[in-house]
Amino acid sequence: MTPDDRSAGLLEALAALSPKLANRATALDREGRFPTQDIADLEAIGGLIASLPRDLGGFGLGTEPGQGLQLLDYLEALGTANLSVGRIVEAHINALRLIMRCGNEGLREEAASAVRAGGLFALWVTDAPGESALRFEREGGALILRGGKAFCSGAGHVTHAVVTAAEAGTDAPRLLMLDLDRGERVSPLPTAMSGMRAAVTGQVDFTKLRVDGGRIIGQPGDYMREPDFSAGAWRSSAVALGGLRALLGLLGNALVVRGRDSDPHQRVRYGETLMAYRTGQLWLEQAGQAAENLIAPPEQIVATVGLARTIVERACLDGIERVQRSLGLSAFLSGTAVERVARDLQTYLRQPAIDEVLVQAGGYFMTRPDGLWGRRS
Ligand SMILES: Cc1cc2nc3c(=O)[nH]c(=O)nc-3n(C[C@H](O)[C@H](O)[C@H](O)COP(=O)(O)OP(=O)(O)OC[C@H]3O[C@@H](n4cnc5c(N)ncnc54)[C@H](O)[C@@H]3O)c2cc1C
């Protein structure tokens, strides 16, 4: 079976599983509960090993070139079913990608064998404020950690995390691969997020944890190396676009059920949202291909992803507004699917440095517009 066949099989299995994920999402949100069953179901259809390279037992989804479109379909489908599940799997893919790109053979093999045994990875890079930021000192062959991470999705539930940590006396952050449940302290955020509650985003303190020096992934500066550092954002946009797709489905159903589907204003709002959704998807096709295949100069890949990310954000924000306008107060009834998806999507769209992204992309293409016209390979 080729990797394409395996990815197609995964997408088919996910299509069959998605209604279950969507049905469970309301209770998970209400209880702020981690989607343990959903992740187990995804594991059962190969959804967690899919991102391992082929030579380590996976399909290379997100870790090998040539699979941008399949990865877009996978992440978007997850986001459509439940944005929190999409966020958790996106982080798993991002973490594995870093290990596979920068790690030595021992770490790559170790990570792969953990995933083959059902392990789930997180990527925690957002530091706790000030002096609490994660750092480490060397003691013999070991690393002694101090400080912690904020905004840790899956905290207390994932089995492994890739974290950034500064080495004492140096500036460039290093990447560490950590097995979890070894004495780190997990706590909720001081103030809970209003959306994405099932992603269970907390804070983790690693102070006094001692880990083997061999847990350092790659070289100083690897984490922020472009184009991967910025271009990886297309994957979170793919999940977000799935949220917009879910809203379109909910809106269409609600209008039909209420007998309001032939009203021209409702049709125009629906059509506008559909166009914006498809525009975002076309942009992500181009950005995903560029980012996964590295087919253009790094700055151009980053700029292409920046434009795609901005367009998807705009499409989602406008889509939320139109859905709320179309359904009125019923879009705000707590615990309904439409209220939850809109709340999750608004929260998930808050990704780093959105203004800066458009400044970079606009500046890049101002003198090189031809970079965008080329067809995707
Ligand atoms: C659901 C969810 C799960 C998450 N899970 C994780 C996780 O598992 N691991 C992890 O590491 N992180 C996680 N994060 C955090 C995430 O990585 C970002 O830190 C966070 O989303 C940043 O959002 P922000 O809107 O506050 O960004 P900011 O970059 O602070 O942007 C806010 C606004 O400030 C502007 N701005 C940015 N920088 C400047 C500046 N220097 N001067 C002036 N204006 C500026 C931006 O353009 C924007 O308008 C998660 C976030 C969410 C929403």
The ligand as an SDF file (V2000), in Angstrom:
LIG
                    3D

 53 58  0  0  0  0  0  0  0  0999 V2000
   -6.5190   26.8340   22.3370 C   0  0  0  0  0  0  0  0  0  0  0  0
   -5.0950   27.2050   22.4830 C   0  0  0  0  0  0  0  0  0  0  0  0
   -4.1790   26.2450   22.8350 C   0  0  0  0  0  0  0  0  0  0  0  0
   -2.8340   26.5740   22.9860 C   0  0  0  0  0  0  0  0  0  0  0  0
   -1.9550   25.5880   23.2890 N   0  0  0  0  0  0  0  0  0  0  0  0
   -0.6430   25.8710   23.3540 C   0  0  0  0  0  0  0  0  0  0  0  0
    0.3260   24.8420   23.5910 C   0  0  0  0  0  0  0  0  0  0  0  0
   -0.0080   23.6690   23.7280 O   0  0  0  0  0  0  0  0  0  0  0  0
    1.6180   25.1890   23.6480 N   0  0  0  0  0  0  0  0  0  0  0  0
    2.0320   26.4760   23.5070 C   0  0  0  0  0  0  0  0  0  0  0  0
    3.2200   26.7350   23.5660 O   0  0  0  0  0  0  0  0  0  0  0  0
    1.1400   27.4800   23.2990 N   0  0  0  0  0  0  0  0  0  0  0  0
   -0.1650   27.1940   23.2060 C   0  0  0  0  0  0  0  0  0  0  0  0
   -1.0640   28.2140   22.9740 N   0  0  0  0  0  0  0  0  0  0  0  0
   -0.5780   29.5970   22.9860 C   0  0  0  0  0  0  0  0  0  0  0  0
   -0.1920   30.0700   21.6160 C   0  0  0  0  0  0  0  0  0  0  0  0
    0.9500   29.3930   21.1880 O   0  0  0  0  0  0  0  0  0  0  0  0
    0.1050   31.5640   21.6390 C   0  0  0  0  0  0  0  0  0  0  0  0
    0.9580   31.8960   22.6650 O   0  0  0  0  0  0  0  0  0  0  0  0
   -1.1330   32.3490   21.8000 C   0  0  0  0  0  0  0  0  0  0  0  0
   -2.1570   31.7760   21.0590 O   0  0  0  0  0  0  0  0  0  0  0  0
   -0.8440   33.7750   21.3790 C   0  0  0  0  0  0  0  0  0  0  0  0
   -2.0220   34.4610   21.1310 O   0  0  0  0  0  0  0  0  0  0  0  0
   -2.1470   35.9980   21.3210 P   0  0  0  0  0  0  0  0  0  0  0  0
   -3.3420   36.4250   20.5470 O   0  0  0  0  0  0  0  0  0  0  0  0
   -2.1030   36.3270   22.7680 O   0  0  0  0  0  0  0  0  0  0  0  0
   -0.8100   36.4920   20.5510 O   0  0  0  0  0  0  0  0  0  0  0  0
   -0.0120   37.7960   20.5340 P   0  0  0  0  0  0  0  0  0  0  0  0
    1.1360   37.5360   19.6390 O   0  0  0  0  0  0  0  0  0  0  0  0
    0.2780   38.3260   21.9060 O   0  0  0  0  0  0  0  0  0  0  0  0
   -0.9930   38.7720   19.7820 O   0  0  0  0  0  0  0  0  0  0  0  0
   -1.9650   39.5970   20.4070 C   0  0  0  0  0  0  0  0  0  0  0  0
   -2.0000   40.9220   19.6780 C   0  0  0  0  0  0  0  0  0  0  0  0
   -0.7820   41.6330   19.9660 O   0  0  0  0  0  0  0  0  0  0  0  0
   -0.0930   41.9340   18.7520 C   0  0  0  0  0  0  0  0  0  0  0  0
    1.3410   41.8570   19.0870 N   0  0  0  0  0  0  0  0  0  0  0  0
    2.1250   40.7630   19.1280 C   0  0  0  0  0  0  0  0  0  0  0  0
    3.3720   41.0900   19.4810 N   0  0  0  0  0  0  0  0  0  0  0  0
    3.3790   42.4350   19.7000 C   0  0  0  0  0  0  0  0  0  0  0  0
    4.3690   43.3760   20.0850 C   0  0  0  0  0  0  0  0  0  0  0  0
    5.6280   42.9800   20.3360 N   0  0  0  0  0  0  0  0  0  0  0  0
    4.0320   44.6680   20.2070 N   0  0  0  0  0  0  0  0  0  0  0  0
    2.7600   45.0800   19.9640 C   0  0  0  0  0  0  0  0  0  0  0  0
    1.7780   44.2530   19.5940 N   0  0  0  0  0  0  0  0  0  0  0  0
    2.0760   42.9360   19.4610 C   0  0  0  0  0  0  0  0  0  0  0  0
   -0.5650   40.8940   17.7590 C   0  0  0  0  0  0  0  0  0  0  0  0
   -0.3770   41.2920   16.4160 O   0  0  0  0  0  0  0  0  0  0  0  0
   -2.0310   40.7850   18.1630 C   0  0  0  0  0  0  0  0  0  0  0  0
   -2.7550   41.8650   17.6340 O   0  0  0  0  0  0  0  0  0  0  0  0
   -2.4090   27.9190   22.8000 C   0  0  0  0  0  0  0  0  0  0  0  0
   -3.3360   28.8910   22.4220 C   0  0  0  0  0  0  0  0  0  0  0  0
   -4.6670   28.5500   22.2480 C   0  0  0  0  0  0  0  0  0  0  0  0
   -5.6410   29.6180   21.8280 C   0  0  0  0  0  0  0  0  0  0  0  0
  1  2  1  0
  2  3  1  0
  2 52  2  0
  3  4  2  0
  4  5  1  0
  4 50  1  0
  5  6  2  0
  6  7  1  0
  6 13  1  0
  7  8  2  0
  7  9  1  0
  9 10  1  0
 10 11  2  0
 10 12  1  0
 12 13  2  0
 13 14  1  0
 14 15  1  0
 14 50  1  0
 15 16  1  0
 16 17  1  0
 16 18  1  0
 18 19  1  0
 18 20  1  0
 20 21  1  0
 20 22  1  0
 22 23  1  0
 23 24  1  0
 24 25  2  0
 24 26  1  0
 24 27  1  0
 27 28  1  0
 28 29  2  0
 28 30  1  0
 28 31  1  0
 31 32  1  0
 32 33  1  0
 33 34  1  0
 33 48  1  0
 34 35  1  0
 35 36  1  0
 35 46  1  0
 36 37  1  0
 36 45  1  0
 37 38  2  0
 38 39  1  0
 39 40  1  0
 39 45  2  0
 40 41  1  0
 40 42  2  0
 42 43  1  0
 43 44  2  0
 44 45  1  0
 46 47  1  0
 46 48  1  0
 48 49  1  0
 50 51  2  0
 51 52  1  0
 52 53  1  0
M  END
$$$$
